[in-house]
């Protein structure tokens, strides 16, 4: 497996690009890439070309997260202006505006079934769930303090929630906090299950394995420079991958489940072979920290191949072919 650089869009935004997510293909459209930036816009790209299809305004501060619905028809963006904007991908019409208190939404993720939008809730130390039929808030999953600690020792600010991920079956949610802990919830019972420990610094990115046999496996990226592989049900750390010379800001798993890619403040994108538990490739195309990386859907002609996108403080988007 390898990553072959395809093309880079320089000055894709007017400021740092913080987030990226693939929009699944529809009958009318191939898979597209959504990006969000400190320049307060969300932009939609066709990787063929690459070509900018539209620029969405509507936020009055930087965009920290974008997420696409599995149907490929709607998407959501969250900004530090404390609003989540849900919109029609094709027309950019606003479908819903969800309000959260300031600094309360740091990452968005639709569940694989498309029925619920999860938002990692920043200072509220929770994950909020909205149903996608009526856009009503249906649940708030609150992160409890670690046992045995007095409230003064673990102040609420440490439980600031930065990242969120859904399991493939939509029954579990993981969220990562500023203090390095990861909390696992049972969504159907809206119940906290347990913490996963091991990171010593903020956990900025989480993703469950895409391999059906490894559905309980969770990958986490942290400012401590490590990527951890956890068994979420056994509550165990399977392995720790190190190599980045800075914060690991983003992690994603390949559609075939055999590799992960990471983006870091050390300006590199790395590809890791999960069997070897090692980085097999280091890509140095970006000139500033890489905030987000995302694998696209599998290619129609070769299911083991797909695109990968990375976005950076250098204002650029890079596309690669994974095969």
N, C-alpha and C positions, 0 to 999 in steps of 0.2 A: 504494500500500500504506500502511496506517496501523494504529495500535494504538488501540482504543477501550476505555477503562477500563470494566470491568463491575462488579466488587465487591471489597471488601477485608474480610478477616477480621482484626479487631483482636485482640490477645492470643491469637493462634492457638496459641502456646506460652507457657510461663511464663518463658522467657528468650529470648535471641537465636536466630533461626532461621538456620541456617548452610547448609542444603542442601535441594534439591528435585529430584524426578524424576517424570516421568509414567509411570504403569503403563498399558500398552496395553489396549484393551478386550478382553473375553472374551465368550463367549456369555451369561454371567450378568451382566456388569457393563460400564458405559460406561468410557471412560478416566478414571482416578483420579489424584490427585496425592499423592505421598509427601513428607513433610517431616521433617527431622531438626534437633534443637536442642541448644543448650547445656544445656537442662533434662533431658538424658539420655533423652528419648523420641523415638520415631518416630511420626508421626501420618499417618492416611490420610484423604483428603478427596475428596468428590464435588463438582466445581466447580458443579454445579447446586445452587443454594441460597445459597452453598456450605454443605455439611454435613459435619461431622466424623463419620467412620464408625468409627474406632477409634484408641486410643492404645496403642502397643507399648512396654512397658518391657523391660528385659533388659540394658541397658548401665548401667555405673556411673560413666560420665563422659560429657561432651558428644559428640553424634553429628556427625561431620564430613562424612559422605558417605552418600547413599542411591542405589541403582540398582535398576532393574526389569528382569527377564528379558523378552525379546521375546514370550514366550507370555502375559505378563500375569498369570501364576499364582504366580510366585515373585519375591522381591526380596531385596536384601541391604542391610545397614547397617553402617557402620564407625564406631568410636568411638575417642577418645583413650585408652580403657581397654585398647587393643591387641587387641580382638576384632572379628571380622567375624561378624555374625549373619545367616544365611540363613533366610528364613521363608516360609511359605505366606501369600500376600496375603489370601486370604479368611478364613482361620481364625487367623492370627497364630501358628500352631504353628511351633516351631523345627525346621528341616530339617537344618541343620549349623551348627556353631560353628567358625570357622577362627581359629587363633591366630597372631598376628604379634607380634614383640617391641614394646615400648613405642614410641610415636610412629612406627610403621612403616606405617600405612595412612592416607593423606590423601585418596585419591579412588578410587572403585570404578566400573567400567564393564563390563557384559556385552558380548561381541562380538555383532554383528548376527545371527549364526547361532545364538546361544544356547548354544554348546558350552563357552564359557570365560568365567571371571570374571577381570578384571585388577584389580590393586590397586597404586596408586602408592605406592612403599615408603619414603617419608620418608628417615630417616637411613641406610637400607641402600643408598641411591643405586641403586635397582633397581625393576623392575616385576615383581610375582609373578603367575603365572597358575595358576588352579585349574580343573580340569575340572568341569563341572556335572552329570556323571553320578555320579561317586563322591566328588566334593569333595576330590580329591587334588591336591596341589601338583605341577604338571607341568613348570614352567619358571620360572627366575629370569632376567630380562633385566637385566644390569648396565650402568649408564651409565659409559662410560670417561671418563677425564679428557681435556680438550682437549689436542691434541698440542702439543709445544713448551714445556709448562709443567712446572716441577719440582713434585713433590707438595706442597712447602711453600707454593707460590704459589696453588694451588687446593686448599685443604683439603677433606677429605671433606664437611664440613658444608655447603659451597657447593653440592654436588651433591645436597642434600636434594631428593627428588622430591615435587612437590606435586600434579601433575595428569597425567591420562592420557586418551587418546582412541583409538578404533579406526577404521580406514578402513572404508568401506561393505562392501568384500568380505572384511573380517576378516583380510586378509593383512599389514596394517601396523599398528603401534602407535606413537603419538607420546607422549612424556612431557616435561613441563616441570619445570625445576629452579629452585632458589632463586637461582642465579647468573644467570638469564635465558636460559640455553641450552635448546634443545629437542632431544631425541634421537629419532631415527627407527629403528625396528627392523623387520626382516623376521620375522614371527611363525612362518611355516612352517619357516624354517631357524634360528629362535631366534638371529638374528644382528644385531648392531648395524650399521646402514648408514652414518649420518652425523649430524652436528649441524646444526641451523639456528640461526644467530646473528642478533643485531639488537636483542634486548631487553637493557636494562641492569639490570633488577630482576626479582624473582621472577615466574615464569609460573604463574598460578593456575588457568587454565582453557584448555582446548583443545577444538576440535571440527572434524572433517572436513566438507567441503561435502556437502550432501545431493543436489546436482545430479549426475546420472550422468556428464555430460561433464566435470565438474570434480572427479572423485573423488580427484585428487591434491592438491587445494587444502585447506590447513589454516588455520584461524583460531586466533589465540592472544590471550589477555588478560593484561596484565602490570601490576605495581605502578608501572611507569614511565609509566602513563597512556595507553599506546598499545595499539591492536589491530593485530596484523600479519596479513597475508594472504601465505601462503607457497605455492610450488610445491614439494611435498615430494620430488619426484623430480629436478627440475632444481636443487634446493637453493637456490632464489632467493627473495628477498623481492619479492612482486608489488606490494604497497602497504602503507602504514602509515596507519591511521585515528586521528586525534587529535581531542580535544574534551572528554573528561572532565577534570574539575578535581581528580582524585584517582586512587587505584589503580583499575584495572579488574579486578574480582574474578570476573566470570563472562561467558562469551560462549556464545551458541547460534545455530544457523542455522535459518531457517524451513524447513518441509518442502518448499516449492517451490524452495529454493536461491537465491532472489533477494534475501534480506535477512538481516541478523544483528541480534540484540538483545544489549545489554550491560548489566550492573549494576555499580555503582561505589561506592567509599567517599564519593563526592560526593553520595550519596543519590538519584541519578537512575537511571532506566532509559532507555536510548536505543535507537532503531531506526535502522539504517543501510541505505541503498540501495546495493547492491554495484556497480551500474552507475555510479551517481553518485559512489561512494566518499565518501559524506558522510552525516552524521546528518540524518534527515528529521523526527525527532520526539524531544522530550525530555520524559519524564514525571516529575513531581516529587511523586508521592503519598506516598513514604516519608519518614520523619523521621530516619532513620539509615542507615548504609551498607547497600547491597543486596548480599548475599553470593551469591545464586544466582538465575539466571533460566533458564526452560526452556520451549521451545515444545512444545505438545501435538501429538498426531497430527492429520493433516488431517481437516477436517469431511467427513462423508459426503455432505452436500448440495452442498458447494462445496470442491473439493480445494485451492483456493488459500487457503482460510480455515482458521484453527485458533485454539486458545487459547494464551495465554502466561501463565505464572505467575512472580511474583517474590517473594522472601523476604528479610527484613531483620533487622538488629539491633534494629529497633523492635518485634519480636515478631509482626509481621503478615505475612499473605500477600495479595498483590493478583493478581487475574485480569483479563486483557485479551482482547479479540477482535482477532486479526490478520486483515486482509483486504485 
